[in-house]
């Protein structure tokens, strides 16, 4: 890499100085052809090579979505999207950004491939809670792709299935991520990265995306380790937890509804319609588009692939935030609040009904309500994380588990909310509006150092960025049952997979 100039498989790229001139940034690098016109709702196609040198100096348009930060009163506006309304959006969004400390192309640095969250309906790679230049300064190359969202990324329709019967169905956003991952594998050496040392990571829907790639035969061999933040979920049958895994038929019915509302008589009409006009119909009718199990990209739900031991032996970080697990937490289903409710849940256990009731051990409505509020066996992210750790140990793979419970300051008393750990893990608390002080910066140094060590070595242990020895973080095993707790210190604590948790898992299979 001479004068921040690289040659990749589609042409020459000119990078720019980061705010730290030791870092080179390449913004808006195309990894696939624009998915517009006849390429709308198709698998991503190769980039058309360009002549001369392409200047990679500006972020590309973000994927079509609700304007991030468009509501000044929304919590996430101040938290994540203070400049969101200034970003332009387009269906021409298949671009990625690269941040590298390398001075030449043969440095073989570890690579972090990060998939942003946002429910597969929103988000973008350069949100304020990520300081990718600071991450690169620690000796890694960072790649952050944008991908198609919502109705552009996850729409299924019989016409599309008929047009391309052998292609994955309704998974264009996942296929975009896959195309970006393959681009990284092919080209990252030019940026000083090592194609054999790629770790993929994500939070929330980004974590779900990571699990999809761990499970898919199309992508699971393209990386060596993974980070799954606030995303692992093994649905439990007894309380009716919602399972967002759809069949192709279910997904196609949703697509048919959209096309009917838009009045489309053919695919040609649908592809010719202005993208924002379709988006208006989606918003007005509160439609939501998400992936389906198509038997091609997704052979089965990712949690089932984990249970079946199909994730291989890759080391993984799993974790959740303390504030996400209150009152049942995300995707809890209908938690019983009375003895009568508990009896209905117990019925799902058949001959094991009495055993279940004994393990819960409640004898009044008040006790049921208190138990459901406090029991970690009924917190989806907790039980799923612990079970994942137990399963990975049984499968001969390492899983490093954490709970982020560090106090988040601010006049709004936000608690340890969904996404609160991101600025700590990704070295960005100095960019946030909150009144962080020394103790917060200390914790950020520790969390970020664990993440950097894991990206470099597939093991979070070692030293901080300042040469301090980090507190030991052991992989979760049946013998130690250790989970790292990030509070005002970093400390391992025993977190047991209980008999009740195992019973709930068995009941749902």
PEUR-V265184 format. One record per residue. N is the residue number from 1. RES is the residue in one letter. SS is DSSP state (A for helix, B for strand, O for the rest). OMEGA is omega in whole degrees, 0 to 359 (none if undefined). NEAR is the number of other C-alpha atoms within 10 Angstrom. Layout:
n	res	ss	omega	near
N	RES	SS	OMEGA	NEAR
N	RES	SS	OMEGA	NEAR
This chain:
n	res	ss	omega	near
1	X	O	184	17
2	X	B	181	9
3	X	O	176	11
4	X	O	179	19
5	X	B	178	20
6	X	B	174	21
7	X	B	178	15
8	X	B	188	15
9	X	O	178	11
10	X	O	178	15
11	X	B	180	15
12	X	B	180	18
13	X	B	175	21
14	X	B	177	20
15	X	O	181	25
16	X	B	173	20
17	X	B	168	14
18	X	O	176	16
19	X	O	167	11
20	X	O	187	11
21	X	O	175	10
22	X	O	180	15
23	X	O	173	21
24	X	B	181	26
25	X	B	174	27
26	X	B	183	26
27	X	B	173	22
28	X	B	180	21
29	X	B	181	21
30	X	B	176	22
31	X	O	177	27
32	X	O	178	21
33	X	O	177	17
34	X	O	183	20
35	X	O	185	21
36	X	O	179	16
37	X	A	182	14
38	X	A	179	12
39	X	A	174	13
40	X	O	182	20
41	X	O	170	26
42	X	O	174	21
43	X	O	181	22
44	X	O	182	22
45	X	O	182	14
46	X	O	176	14
47	X	O	172	15
48	X	O	179	13
49	X	O	180	12
50	X	O	176	11
51	X	O	177	9
52	X	O	184	9
53	X	B	178	13
54	X	B	179	14
55	X	B	181	16
56	X	O	190	21
57	X	O	183	17
58	X	O	173	14
59	X	O	177	17
60	X	O	176	22
61	X	O	174	18
62	X	B	181	25
63	X	O	180	25
64	X	O	184	25
65	X	O	170	23
66	X	O	184	15
67	X	O	180	16
68	X	O	182	20
69	X	O	182	20
70	X	O	178	16
71	X	O	184	13
72	X	O	182	11
73	X	O	181	9
74	X	O	181	11
75	X	A	187	13
76	X	A	179	14
77	X	A	180	17
78	X	A	186	17
79	X	A	189	17
80	X	A	191	20
81	X	O	181	25
82	X	O	178	18
83	X	O	185	14
84	X	A	182	19
85	X	A	180	15
86	X	A	181	12
87	X	O	176	14
88	X	O	180	13
89	X	B	184	17
90	X	O	172	17
91	X	O	172	23
92	X	O	191	20
93	X	O	186	26
94	X	O	181	29
95	X	B	177	25
96	X	B	178	24
97	X	B	179	24
98	X	B	179	25
99	X	B	185	28
100	X	B	174	30
101	X	O	187	27
102	X	O	175	24
103	X	O	179	16
104	X	O	189	18
105	X	O	184	18
106	X	O	184	15
107	X	O	175	15
108	X	O	180	20
109	X	B	174	25
110	X	B	186	24
111	X	B	174	30
112	X	B	180	30
113	X	B	188	23
114	X	B	180	25
115	X	B	184	25
116	X	O	177	26
117	X	O	181	22
118	X	O	176	14
119	X	O	187	16
120	X	O	179	26
121	X	O	183	21
122	X	O	179	20
123	X	O	181	27
124	X	O	190	23
125	X	O	186	22
126	X	O	174	17
127	X	O	190	16
128	X	O	183	20
129	X	O	176	24
130	X	O	173	21
131	X	O	187	20
132	X	A	177	26
133	X	A	176	25
134	X	A	177	19
135	X	A	180	24
136	X	A	181	26
137	X	A	181	16
138	X	O	175	16
139	X	O	176	18
140	X	O	172	27
141	X	B	182	31
142	X	B	176	25
143	X	B	182	25
144	X	B	182	23
145	X	B	163	27
146	X	O	180	27
147	X	O	182	32
148	X	O	184	29
149	X	O	171	28
150	X	A	185	23
151	X	A	177	27
152	X	A	186	26
153	X	A	190	28
154	X	O	177	24
155	X	O	172	27
156	X	O	178	29
157	X	O	179	24
158	X	A	180	16
159	X	A	179	14
160	X	A	179	18
161	X	A	179	16
162	X	A	181	10
163	X	A	183	12
164	X	O	187	12
165	X	O	182	11
166	X	O	181	9
167	X	O	173	17
168	X	O	184	21
169	X	O	171	29
170	X	O	182	31
171	X	O	185	27
172	X	A	178	27
173	X	A	176	27
174	X	A	179	26
175	X	A	174	22
176	X	A	179	25
177	X	A	178	27
178	X	A	178	19
179	X	A	179	22
180	X	A	178	25
181	X	A	177	23
182	X	A	176	17
183	X	A	180	18
184	X	A	179	25
185	X	A	183	19
186	X	A	195	13
187	X	A	192	19
188	X	A	177	27
189	X	A	180	23
190	X	A	181	21
191	X	A	180	31
192	X	O	182	24
193	X	B	179	29
194	X	B	182	22
195	X	B	179	21
196	X	B	181	16
197	X	B	179	21
198	X	B	171	28
199	X	B	176	26
200	X	B	181	28
201	X	B	177	24
202	X	B	180	23
203	X	B	178	27
204	X	O	178	22
205	X	A	174	23
206	X	A	175	25
207	X	A	176	25
208	X	A	177	25
209	X	A	178	25
210	X	A	179	29
211	X	A	177	26
212	X	A	180	24
213	X	A	173	26
214	X	A	185	25
215	X	A	188	26
216	X	O	175	22
217	X	O	182	15
218	X	O	187	14
219	X	O	191	20
220	X	O	179	20
221	X	O	186	14
222	X	O	183	20
223	X	O	186	22
224	X	O	182	19
225	X	B	185	24
226	X	B	175	28
227	X	B	183	27
228	X	B	185	25
229	X	B	177	29
230	X	O	183	27
231	X	O	183	26
232	X	O	180	28
233	X	O	174	20
234	X	O	186	23
235	X	O	179	25
236	X	O	186	24
237	X	O	193	19
238	X	O	181	20
239	X	O	177	21
240	X	O	177	15
241	X	O	180	17
242	X	O	177	13
243	X	O	186	14
244	X	O	177	12
245	X	O	182	15
246	X	B	167	16
247	X	O	176	14
248	X	A	181	19
249	X	A	179	15
250	X	A	181	13
251	X	A	181	24
252	X	A	178	22
253	X	A	177	15
254	X	A	177	19
255	X	A	178	24
256	X	A	179	17
257	X	A	179	14
258	X	A	182	21
259	X	A	177	19
260	X	A	179	11
261	X	A	179	13
262	X	A	180	17
263	X	O	181	11
264	X	O	178	15
265	X	O	181	10
266	X	O	175	10
267	X	A	179	17
268	X	A	178	11
269	X	A	182	13
270	X	A	181	19
271	X	A	180	16
272	X	A	183	12
273	X	O	177	14
274	X	O	185	12
275	X	A	182	17
276	X	A	176	14
277	X	A	177	10
278	X	A	181	17
279	X	A	178	19
280	X	A	179	13
281	X	A	177	15
282	X	A	182	18
283	X	A	182	12
284	X	A	183	8
285	X	O	177	12
286	X	O	178	8
287	X	O	179	15
288	X	O	183	16
289	X	O	183	20
290	X	O	187	22
291	X	O	175	25
292	X	B	176	27
293	X	O	190	21
294	X	O	180	19
295	X	O	180	14
296	X	O	173	15
297	X	O	182	22
298	X	O	181	22
299	X	O	182	16
300	X	O	176	19
301	X	O	184	19
302	X	A	178	26
303	X	A	178	21
304	X	A	176	15
305	X	A	175	18
306	X	A	180	19
307	X	A	182	16
308	X	O	176	11
309	X	O	186	16
310	X	O	180	17
311	X	O	180	24
312	X	O	185	16
313	X	O	182	16
314	X	O	172	19
315	X	B	183	22
316	X	B	165	26
317	X	B	174	23
318	X	B	175	25
319	X	B	182	26
320	X	B	180	28
321	X	B	185	24
322	X	A	183	23
323	X	A	180	17
324	X	A	190	22
325	X	A	178	23
326	X	A	178	14
327	X	A	178	17
328	X	A	176	22
329	X	O	185	17
330	X	O	172	17
331	X	O	187	17
332	X	O	185	19
333	X	O	183	19
334	X	O	181	14
335	X	O	179	21
336	X	O	180	18
337	X	O	179	18
338	X	O	176	17
339	X	A	179	17
340	X	A	176	13
341	X	A	182	15
342	X	A	178	21
343	X	A	179	15
344	X	A	177	14
345	X	A	182	20
346	X	A	180	20
347	X	A	182	15
348	X	O	182	16
349	X	O	177	20
350	X	A	182	10
351	X	A	179	10
352	X	A	184	13
353	X	A	184	15
354	X	A	178	14
355	X	A	178	14
356	X	A	181	22
357	X	A	178	18
358	X	A	180	10
359	X	A	177	12
360	X	A	171	18
361	X	O	179	12
362	X	O	181	17
363	X	O	177	11
364	X	O	179	13
365	X	A	180	16
366	X	A	180	12
367	X	A	178	16
368	X	A	181	22
369	X	A	180	18
370	X	A	180	14
371	X	A	182	18
372	X	A	178	20
373	X	A	188	18
374	X	A	187	15
375	X	O	178	15
376	X	A	176	19
377	X	A	179	23
378	X	A	174	25
379	X	O	188	23
380	X	A	182	24
381	X	A	180	29
382	X	A	184	29
383	X	A	180	26
384	X	A	180	25
385	X	A	181	30
386	X	A	178	27
387	X	A	178	22
388	X	A	177	23
389	X	A	179	28
390	X	A	180	20
391	X	A	181	21
392	X	A	177	26
393	X	A	179	18
394	X	A	182	13
395	X	O	177	17
396	X	O	180	14
397	X	O	182	19
398	X	O	176	24
399	X	B	179	28
400	X	B	187	24
401	X	B	178	27
402	X	B	166	26
403	X	B	179	21
404	X	B	184	23
405	X	O	180	20
406	X	O	181	23
407	X	O	177	17
408	X	O	184	17
409	X	O	177	15
410	X	O	183	12
411	X	O	181	7
412	X	O	181	9
413	X	O	191	9
414	X	O	189	13
415	X	O	180	17
416	X	O	191	20
417	X	O	177	16
418	X	O	182	18
419	X	O	183	20
420	X	O	184	23
421	X	O	189	26
422	X	A	181	21
423	X	A	177	21
424	X	A	182	27
425	X	A	187	23
426	X	O	163	22
427	X	O	188	22
428	X	O	186	21
429	X	A	178	23
430	X	A	180	15
431	X	A	187	12
432	X	O	183	15
433	X	O	188	12
434	X	O	184	15
435	X	O	179	12
436	X	O	180	14
437	X	O	186	11
438	X	A	182	8
439	X	A	178	13
440	X	A	179	19
441	X	A	176	16
442	X	A	180	13
443	X	A	178	19
444	X	A	179	23
445	X	A	180	18
446	X	A	183	25
447	X	A	180	24
448	X	A	180	24
449	X	A	175	28
450	X	A	182	23
451	X	A	181	21
452	X	A	179	28
453	X	A	180	19
454	X	A	178	24
455	X	A	181	27
456	X	A	192	20
457	X	A	186	15
458	X	O	179	21
459	X	O	185	22
460	X	O	187	23
461	X	O	181	19
462	X	O	183	19
463	X	B	172	16
464	X	O	178	18
465	X	O	180	16
466	X	O	175	9
467	X	O	177	9
468	X	O	177	11
469	X	B	179	12
470	X	O	171	17
471	X	O	185	17
472	X	O	176	13
473	X	O	182	22
474	X	O	172	19
475	X	O	181	23
476	X	O	177	26
477	X	O	178	21
478	X	O	181	13
479	X	O	185	9
480	X	O	182	13
481	X	O	183	19
482	X	B	173	23
483	X	B	180	27
484	X	B	177	24
485	X	B	176	22
486	X	B	178	22
487	X	O	169	15
488	X	O	175	13
489	X	O	176	15
490	X	B	186	19
491	X	B	176	15
492	X	B	174	19
493	X	B	178	14
494	X	B	178	13
495	X	O	191	16
496	X	O	166	18
497	X	O	188	20
498	X	O	177	15
499	X	A	179	12
500	X	A	177	18
501	X	A	180	20
502	X	A	178	13
503	X	A	178	16
504	X	A	178	21
505	X	A	181	18
506	X	A	181	12
507	X	A	184	15
508	X	A	184	15
509	X	O	none	10
